Amino acid sequence: MITGDGSPTLLHPTHGEPCHDTRGAWAEANQLHVFGCDLPRRLLRGERVRLLEVGAAPGWNIAATIAYAVGLPGELEVTAVERSAEALEAGAMLSANSSWHGGAPNGSAAALERAHVGLAMAAEAPGSDWVKLSARGRLRLYQGEAKDLLRELDESERFDAVFLDSFSPGVEPEVWEPGFLYELGMRIAPGGRLTTYTISHPVRAAFMASGLTVGWPGPRSGRRGGTWACRGGWVPPLAGRLQARLERHRDRLCSSGLGRRLRVN
């Protein structure tokens, strides 16, 4: 389907949920994720940015990141996780279909094509093998469950940015379990950020339990604005009553031994 800004997205063939905000897939990728993780500034300053995306298909978030990374002095390392090979194939077909190019935002079609070239090469060398994404960027693709990837990664590996963009908690509940979210939050490096479209209280509380500061970016994109979180730095604060409610939820998670169980397992 074509979203409101002229960029297309995919609909799940079973439950019909779109992969992106119907008001603009390209806009959501940029406003919620790329700017939410402060990537343009960090790359402009010449930093090395390690990005993890959970739910890589159909590729718009990687495409938007590439569009800013090209020509900047920073180094970009993208670890993409996608459990559905069919979704990656559908995304590549979407990119190859030029019928929407004329109405799409400037540069978006070329960026999506470049993202899928990288994903296709990475699919031939899955796991720990890196492929060239741009002059100063590289990518690796893990085809499987994100929780399994976190177990396989070295315990010391951290990320400067995380895009959490799987289907909703009602559709893919395993991706939004408190244990996984806690572990994902623990993978955020000092000064790093995490972005996701959901404003779910349990999701936010799990991130808070992992030590992240959680904020609401406002209606920057659809799905009621989403969530920004960081380990150090600043994010737009939540309303006082909501913050207090989430802190109580976080305390209950911590008292349940969430972090202790993960370390034992």
Protein Blocks (a to p, Z undefined) as FASTA:
>chain_A
ZZfkopacdddfklopafbdfkbmklmmmmmmmmmnommmmmmnopacddddehjagolm
mmmmmmmmgopabdcddddddfblklmmmmmmmmmmmklmmmpcehklmmmmmmmmmmmm
mmmmghjbccdfbfkbccdddeddfklmmmmpcfklccfbdcdfbdcfklmmmlmgfklm
mmmmmmpcghiacddfbfcfklmmmmmmnopacddebjfbghhnpaaddeehjdddddfk
lmmmmmmmmmmmmmnommmmmmmZZ
